[in-house]
Structure formats: structure tokens, C-alpha cells
Amino acid sequence: MLSRLFLQSRATTLSKQCGRLAVVQLRTYKRPTPAAAPLPLSSISPASNAQSTPPPAKKLGRQRRDEEITARFITLVDETGAVHRDVRLKQILGNLDRQSFFLVEVDPQAEPHPVCRITPKKAVFEKTKAAKRQNTARPEAVLKEVTFGWNVSPHDMGHKLSKAEQFLAKGNKVKIEVVAKKGQQRMPRDAQEAVIEKIVSQLKPFSKAMKNPSFVQGATCIIVFEGKAATE
């Protein structure tokens, strides 16, 4: 009787253990997600130590003005020429008469602060205009060319020389080039000299100076005239 009870109890225990194993086998195994790697200490900076770097100055082709200036403090030269050191930029811009003045950064590399000057807008605009005029090509640097053949008709020559007169009146240099065109009979030297004399007599009164006629390859004559307006 005791043996039978022991066997029944053992069978029940084995049955329960087999059930647990079956449940374990049916469970879906989930691989644990690895923990994220910690950020390097160099990439973590306290908010209190963060510093804002001012944007690089744009290539304006001129000195920076007003809000283009990036320094917080400046050395100020006011409109009377008085110097004020360690002045807050924001305060100056807040009190500046924007209708009449610019705050111009005249020495950005100065220590301890950049030097800025209060400058009348009229003076700035006049300086800009003067720089543009200086950079504009001067009339005497412009060379105009007028070309015609030795056998040109008097009417065509007169028209071309009139154009040359207009160029000279504007101060341009004018190069007259008389060429021998293909298929035309070559003119004798005395006839060529007559053409040259006519050119010189008509254009010389409109020019300040001229280079003596020169022949190139024996058939082409070049005369250069300088306009009066270029040197007056």
C-alpha cells in the first residue's frame, strides 16, 4: 500500500516537472538589448561653460558698420574726435542718430577692443563715390582704332576721321591704321604721303600729342593720336 502511494506521488511530481519544461520550451526567447555606449566626456560640456562664437565677418569690400560689428565692447571715437574706452556696442547703437551717422569699425585688430568711429553718412557716401571714380578706367587708357585702305574715297575717309575726332574729344587715344587691301593696286609713295598729310592736318587740332607715322611691313601706316581731354 505504501509502495503504491509512493509511486503515485512520484508520478505526479514527474508530470508537473515535465509540464514546466514544456512551458519553458514554448516561451519565446528574447535577446537582451545591449546598453547604449556612454558618450565620451569630451563631447559633454556644461551649459555654464558654453561660449557663442561670433560668425565670421563677411567680405564686404569695405569697413564694417553698425550691426555688422561683432565685438561686445569697443573703443569709441565720437564725432568730435574724443576717445571713449570700454564702451558697450549695444549702448552706442541704441543712442546713435541713424539718420545722420554710421558707426564704422576703423581698426578691428586693436587691443583690448576694436576701434570704432562715429562718421557722418555724407562723408562715407562721398568717399565711396571718390573710390568708384578712381577705379573707373581713365579715358586715355582706352584706345580706339580706325582703319581704312589707301584707296579709300574722300567721302569715306572724311566720315572715318570725323569718328576719330569724336573719340579724341572724349579724351581717348586713337590709332589710325591705313592698310593695303588685297586686290588693290599699291599706291606710290608720294600718294601715300598725301593721305598721311590729310589725316594729320585734320586730327592734329583735336589732339594733345601724336606719334610720328610708322610703316609696318612696308604697306601699313599707323598713326596714334592722344585726345586733349585726357590731359587737360
Disulfide bonds with the S-S distance in Angstrom:
none
